[in-house]
Amino acid sequence: MKITFPHMGNVYIAGKAFMEELGQEVIPPPRCSNRTLELGTKYSPEMMCLPFKINIGNYIESIEKGADTILLTGSCGPCRFGYYSVLEKNILLDLGYDVDVIVFDPIGEGVGKLKDSVSKALNVRKTKDIIRAGKLGWPLIRKTDELTQFANEKRAYAIDSNDVDIVMEDYYQNIENTYGAAELLNLIDETHEKLEAIKIDKNKDPIKIGIIGEIYTIVEPFVNLEVEKKLGHMGVYVEKSLTPTLWVEQHISKFPFGSKEVNEMFKLAKPYLRTLVGGHTRETVGSAISYSLKGFDGVIQILPLNCMPEIVAKSILPTVQKDYNIPIMTLVVDEMTGEAGYLTRLEAFVDLLKKRREGKKVGKLLFGC
């Protein structure tokens, strides 16, 4: 069995090391590229959202390298993600790729079904072995997310933000030649030390922007046109409302009670959205409010074209913007999104936030409020 999985931000890093520790042969998908997008767009239904198209491209590129088994998580509720595995399997069969697709459905869909999928994918049979494997994977996911956020922070304060890009690109290149969890953890620690050594301007007071929206478009740099990096080079401190770490906490490690952070998002969103409508709608609305309460200057919602749950959130956010006095910009991405126009909108939004902050300072000086 030669395993692959979708490329989703840092998940492939932890996934690769995790599976290798269990003795599995892993063929991680190449980092997403224009070729990935072209393949996915060519063979996917036009009305499917961008994450689906990128996934198809990921699988084809991995199969070309020898992969014969695909791992992916399942879903429930009113979101097309729940249909991904079925549609993707049929598309690959039509293309002549007879691969095995193993789906990790949510625990709420049945513990037995999930256990069977985990046992097959991880090549373990006893519950205690599955628990041991889970404890191995958890620090990998958490530390990769923490490193990415630390890089975002460094860009905002660095004297030369390009130094951060050099360190992180070296990190991504070295991942390809890293085997197992121990080596990966060492690489993360070494990269963290290199980032620590980058000179910063402690007098900087960067604009703070929270990134909210559909989780895939938040965490996958190619899909969001590397929004974290672009904003970082503008001197902006960036924080994502959703990460793989939060997803694991909410749906696995702290199930059925959920993580404290995500539950707080639900609580804040409740006056505007009382029920689940699929995807990460409640997290989107709740995190927008949370960023306002934490003193962030603005919020950017990112969603794939035709994403029904995020369209619902988008219709609510203008009310949140008014009630909590925080600017919110929405960016919709698909295969036709142009980088130049995207960058222009980011620059204009950052300029608006800077002028808004300056206006507040002038108001305090003149009126003392």
C-alpha positions as CSV (number, residue, x, y, z in Angstrom):
1,M,0.0,0.0,0.0
2,K,1.4,3.3,-1.1
3,I,-0.5,6.1,0.6
4,T,-1.2,9.7,-0.4
5,F,-3.7,12.3,0.8
6,P,-4.9,15.8,-0.1
7,H,-2.4,18.7,0.2
8,M,-3.9,20.9,2.8
9,G,-1.5,23.5,4.3
10,N,0.8,21.8,6.8
11,V,-1.2,18.6,7.2
12,Y,0.9,16.8,4.6
13,I,4.0,17.4,6.7
14,A,2.6,15.8,9.9
15,G,0.7,13.2,7.9
16,K,3.9,12.0,6.1
17,A,5.9,11.6,9.3
18,F,3.0,10.1,11.2
19,M,2.4,7.4,8.6
20,E,6.1,6.6,8.2
21,E,6.4,6.0,11.9
22,L,3.7,3.3,11.5
23,G,5.7,1.6,8.8
24,Q,3.6,2.8,5.9
25,E,5.0,3.8,2.5
26,V,3.9,7.4,1.9
27,I,3.9,9.4,-1.3
28,P,2.9,12.9,-0.2
29,P,1.4,15.1,-2.9
30,P,3.7,17.7,-4.3
31,R,3.2,21.2,-3.1
32,C,0.2,22.7,-5.0
33,S,1.1,24.4,-8.2
34,N,-0.5,25.7,-11.4
35,R,-0.2,22.2,-12.8
36,T,-2.2,20.9,-9.8
37,L,-4.9,23.4,-10.5
38,E,-4.9,22.8,-14.3
39,L,-5.3,19.0,-13.8
40,G,-8.0,19.4,-11.2
41,T,-10.0,22.0,-13.2
42,K,-9.8,19.8,-16.3
43,Y,-11.3,16.7,-14.8
44,S,-13.7,18.2,-12.2
45,P,-17.3,19.2,-12.6
46,E,-17.4,23.0,-13.3
47,M,-19.8,23.7,-10.4
48,M,-17.5,22.1,-7.7
49,C,-15.6,24.3,-5.4
50,L,-11.9,25.0,-5.7
51,P,-10.8,22.7,-2.9
52,F,-12.3,19.7,-4.8
53,K,-10.5,20.7,-8.0
54,I,-7.2,21.0,-6.1
55,N,-7.7,17.6,-4.5
56,I,-8.2,15.9,-7.9
57,G,-5.0,17.5,-9.1
58,N,-3.2,16.3,-5.9
59,Y,-4.3,12.8,-6.4
60,I,-3.3,12.6,-10.1
61,E,0.2,14.0,-9.3
62,S,0.6,11.5,-6.4
63,I,-0.7,8.5,-8.5
64,E,1.8,9.5,-11.2
65,K,4.5,9.0,-8.5
66,G,3.1,5.5,-7.6
67,A,0.4,6.1,-5.0
68,D,-2.4,3.5,-4.9
69,T,-4.3,4.5,-1.7
70,I,-5.9,7.8,-0.9
71,L,-6.7,8.9,2.7
72,L,-9.2,11.7,3.4
73,T,-11.6,12.8,6.1
74,G,-15.3,12.6,5.6
75,S,-18.0,15.1,6.6
76,C,-21.7,15.4,7.4
77,G,-24.2,18.2,7.1
78,P,-25.1,20.5,4.3
79,C,-21.7,20.9,2.6
80,R,-20.5,19.3,-0.6
81,F,-17.4,18.0,1.2
82,G,-19.4,15.0,2.3
83,Y,-19.6,13.9,-1.3
84,Y,-15.9,14.4,-2.1
85,S,-14.9,10.8,-1.6
86,V,-17.6,9.4,-3.8
87,L,-17.2,11.9,-6.7
88,E,-13.4,11.8,-6.5
89,K,-13.3,8.0,-6.7
90,N,-15.6,7.9,-9.7
91,I,-13.6,10.6,-11.5
92,L,-10.3,8.7,-10.9
93,L,-11.9,5.5,-12.1
94,D,-13.1,7.2,-15.3
95,L,-9.5,8.3,-15.9
96,G,-8.3,4.8,-15.5
97,Y,-6.9,5.1,-11.9
98,D,-8.1,2.1,-9.8
99,V,-7.1,3.4,-6.4
100,D,-8.4,2.5,-2.9
101,V,-10.0,5.4,-1.1
102,I,-10.2,5.2,2.7
103,V,-12.5,7.8,4.4
104,F,-12.2,8.8,8.0
105,D,-15.8,9.8,8.7
106,P,-16.6,11.9,11.8
107,I,-17.0,10.0,15.1
108,G,-20.6,11.1,15.2
109,E,-21.2,8.9,12.1
110,G,-20.3,5.8,14.0
111,V,-17.2,4.8,16.1
112,G,-17.1,1.3,14.5
113,K,-16.9,2.6,11.0
114,L,-14.1,5.1,11.9
115,K,-12.2,2.4,13.8
116,D,-12.3,0.1,10.7
117,S,-11.0,2.9,8.4
118,V,-8.2,3.8,10.9
119,S,-7.2,0.2,11.3
120,K,-7.0,-0.4,7.6
121,A,-5.1,2.9,6.9
122,L,-2.7,2.7,9.8
123,N,-2.2,-1.1,9.7
124,V,-3.1,-1.4,13.4
125,R,-5.7,-3.7,14.9
126,K,-5.9,-3.0,18.6
127,T,-7.5,0.1,20.1
128,K,-4.5,0.8,22.2
129,D,-2.3,0.9,19.0
130,I,-4.7,3.4,17.5
131,I,-4.5,5.6,20.6
132,R,-0.7,5.3,20.6
133,A,-0.7,6.4,16.9
134,G,-2.9,9.3,17.7
135,K,-0.6,10.5,20.5
136,L,2.2,10.4,18.0
137,G,0.5,12.5,15.4
138,W,-0.9,15.2,17.7
139,P,2.4,17.0,18.5
140,L,3.4,16.9,14.8
141,I,0.3,18.7,13.8
142,R,0.5,21.2,16.7
143,K,4.1,22.1,16.2
144,T,3.8,22.6,12.4
145,D,1.0,25.0,13.0
146,E,2.9,26.8,15.7
147,L,5.9,27.2,13.4
148,T,3.7,28.7,10.7
149,Q,2.2,31.2,13.1
150,F,5.6,32.1,14.4
151,A,6.8,32.9,10.9
152,N,3.7,35.1,10.4
153,E,4.6,37.0,13.6
154,K,8.2,37.4,12.5
155,R,7.3,38.8,9.1
156,A,5.3,41.6,10.8
157,Y,8.2,42.7,13.0
158,A,11.3,41.7,10.9
159,I,13.6,44.4,9.7
160,D,13.7,42.4,6.4
161,S,10.7,40.2,6.0
162,N,12.3,38.3,3.1
163,D,14.6,36.7,5.7
164,V,11.6,34.8,7.0
165,D,10.7,33.5,3.5
166,I,14.3,32.2,3.0
167,V,14.1,30.2,6.3
168,M,10.7,28.8,5.6
169,E,11.5,27.8,2.0
170,D,14.5,26.0,3.3
171,Y,12.3,24.2,5.8
172,Y,9.8,23.1,3.1
173,Q,12.6,21.9,0.9
174,N,14.2,19.8,3.7
175,I,10.8,18.2,4.6
176,E,11.1,16.1,1.3
177,N,14.2,14.5,2.6
178,T,13.0,14.1,6.2
179,Y,11.9,10.6,7.4
180,G,9.7,10.0,10.5
181,A,8.5,12.0,13.5
182,A,11.8,12.4,15.3
183,E,13.6,13.9,12.3
184,L,10.6,16.2,11.6
185,L,10.4,17.5,15.1
186,N,14.2,18.2,15.0
187,L,13.7,20.1,11.7
188,I,10.9,22.2,13.2
189,D,13.0,23.0,16.2
190,E,16.0,24.0,14.0
191,T,13.8,26.2,11.9
192,H,12.3,27.8,14.9
193,E,15.8,28.7,16.1
194,K,16.6,30.2,12.7
195,L,13.4,32.3,12.8
196,E,14.3,33.4,16.4
197,A,17.7,34.7,15.1
198,I,16.0,37.1,12.5
199,K,16.4,40.7,13.5
200,I,13.2,42.5,14.4
201,D,12.1,46.1,15.1
202,K,10.6,46.0,18.5
203,N,9.2,49.5,18.1
204,K,6.9,48.3,15.3
205,D,3.1,48.4,16.0
206,P,1.8,46.4,13.1
207,I,-1.7,46.3,11.8
208,K,-3.4,43.2,13.0
209,I,-5.7,41.2,10.6
210,G,-7.6,38.0,11.4
211,I,-8.2,35.5,8.6
212,I,-11.6,33.8,8.7
213,G,-13.6,31.6,6.4
214,E,-13.6,28.1,5.0
215,I,-10.8,26.1,6.5
216,Y,-9.1,24.8,3.4
217,T,-8.8,28.2,1.8
218,I,-7.5,29.6,5.0
219,V,-4.7,27.0,5.5
220,E,-3.6,26.2,1.9
221,P,-1.2,28.9,0.7
222,F,-1.5,28.1,-3.0
223,V,-5.3,28.5,-2.9
224,N,-5.4,31.8,-0.9
225,L,-2.5,33.1,-3.1
226,E,-0.2,33.1,0.0
227,V,-2.2,35.8,1.7
228,E,-0.3,35.4,5.0
229,K,3.0,36.0,3.2
230,K,1.6,39.0,1.2
231,L,0.2,40.7,4.2
232,G,3.4,39.9,6.2
233,H,5.5,41.8,3.6
234,M,3.2,44.8,4.1
235,G,4.1,44.7,7.8
236,V,0.8,43.1,8.9
237,Y,0.5,40.7,11.8
238,V,-1.7,37.8,10.6
239,E,-3.6,35.2,12.6
240,K,-5.8,32.4,11.2
241,S,-9.1,31.6,12.9
242,L,-8.9,27.9,11.9
243,T,-6.0,25.5,11.8
244,P,-5.6,21.8,11.5
245,T,-4.7,21.8,15.2
246,L,-8.1,23.3,16.1
247,W,-9.9,20.9,13.8
248,V,-8.3,17.9,15.5
249,E,-9.1,19.3,18.9
250,Q,-12.7,19.9,18.0
251,H,-13.5,16.6,16.2
252,I,-11.1,14.1,17.7
253,S,-9.0,14.8,20.8
254,K,-11.7,16.7,22.7
255,F,-14.8,15.0,21.1
256,P,-17.7,15.2,22.0
257,F,-17.2,18.3,24.1
258,G,-15.1,20.2,21.6
259,S,-12.3,22.6,22.1
260,K,-12.7,25.6,24.3
261,E,-11.6,28.0,21.5
262,V,-14.1,26.7,18.9
263,N,-16.9,26.5,21.5
264,E,-16.3,30.2,22.3
265,M,-16.7,31.0,18.5
266,F,-20.1,29.1,18.6
267,K,-21.2,31.1,21.6
268,L,-20.3,34.5,20.0
269,A,-22.0,33.5,16.8
270,K,-25.2,32.3,18.4
271,P,-27.1,35.7,18.4
272,Y,-26.6,35.8,14.6
273,L,-26.7,32.1,13.7
274,R,-28.5,29.7,16.1
275,T,-28.0,26.4,14.2
276,L,-25.5,24.5,12.1
277,V,-25.7,25.3,8.4
278,G,-22.7,23.3,7.3
279,G,-19.0,24.0,6.9
280,H,-17.5,26.5,9.2
281,T,-20.1,29.1,9.2
282,R,-20.4,29.5,12.9
283,E,-16.7,29.6,13.3
284,T,-16.5,32.3,10.7
285,V,-19.1,34.6,12.3
286,G,-17.8,33.9,15.8
287,S,-14.2,34.5,15.0
288,A,-15.0,37.8,13.3
289,I,-16.5,38.9,16.6
290,S,-13.6,37.5,18.6
291,Y,-11.0,39.4,16.6
292,S,-12.9,42.6,17.2
293,L,-13.0,41.9,21.0
294,K,-9.2,41.2,20.9
295,G,-8.5,44.6,19.3
296,F,-7.6,43.5,15.8
297,D,-7.8,46.2,13.2
298,G,-9.6,44.2,10.6
299,V,-10.8,40.8,9.3
300,I,-10.6,39.1,5.9
301,Q,-13.0,36.3,5.0
302,I,-11.7,33.9,2.4
303,L,-14.0,31.4,0.7
304,P,-14.2,29.3,-2.5
305,L,-16.7,30.3,-5.2
306,N,-20.1,28.7,-4.6
307,C,-19.3,27.6,-1.0
308,M,-22.8,27.6,0.4
309,P,-22.0,27.7,4.1
310,E,-19.6,30.6,3.7
311,I,-22.1,32.5,1.5
312,V,-24.4,32.3,4.5
313,A,-21.7,33.7,6.7
314,K,-20.9,36.4,4.2
315,S,-24.5,37.6,4.4
316,I,-24.2,37.9,8.2
317,L,-20.8,39.6,8.4
318,P,-22.0,43.2,7.4
319,T,-24.2,43.1,10.5
320,V,-21.3,42.0,12.6
321,Q,-19.1,44.7,11.1
322,K,-21.7,47.3,12.1
323,D,-22.3,45.9,15.6
324,Y,-18.7,45.5,16.5
325,N,-17.2,48.4,14.5
326,I,-14.5,46.3,12.7
327,P,-13.8,46.4,8.9
328,I,-14.4,43.1,7.2
329,M,-13.4,42.3,3.6
330,T,-14.4,39.2,1.7
331,L,-12.2,37.5,-0.9
332,V,-13.7,34.8,-3.1
333,V,-11.2,32.4,-4.8
334,D,-11.5,30.1,-7.8
335,E,-9.4,28.9,-10.7
336,M,-9.9,32.2,-12.4
337,T,-8.7,34.4,-9.5
338,G,-6.1,36.9,-10.7
339,E,-3.1,37.6,-8.4
340,A,-2.8,41.3,-9.5
341,G,-6.3,42.2,-8.6
342,Y,-6.1,40.2,-5.4
343,L,-3.0,42.0,-4.3
344,T,-4.5,45.4,-5.1
345,R,-7.5,44.6,-2.8
346,L,-5.2,43.5,0.0
347,E,-3.1,46.7,-0.3
348,A,-6.2,48.9,-0.3
349,F,-7.6,47.2,2.7
350,V,-4.4,47.6,4.7
351,D,-4.2,51.3,3.7
352,L,-7.8,51.7,4.9
353,L,-6.9,50.1,8.3
354,K,-3.9,52.3,8.7
355,K,-5.8,55.5,8.1
356,R,-8.6,54.3,10.4
357,R,-6.0,53.7,13.2
358,E,-4.5,57.1,12.6
359,G,-8.0,58.6,12.8
360,K,-8.6,57.0,16.1
361,K,-5.3,58.4,17.5
362,V,-6.2,61.9,16.3
363,G,-9.6,61.5,17.9
364,K,-8.1,60.6,21.3
365,L,-5.7,63.5,21.1
366,L,-8.4,66.0,20.3
367,F,-11.3,64.7,22.4
368,G,-9.6,62.4,24.9
369,C,-11.8,59.4,23.8
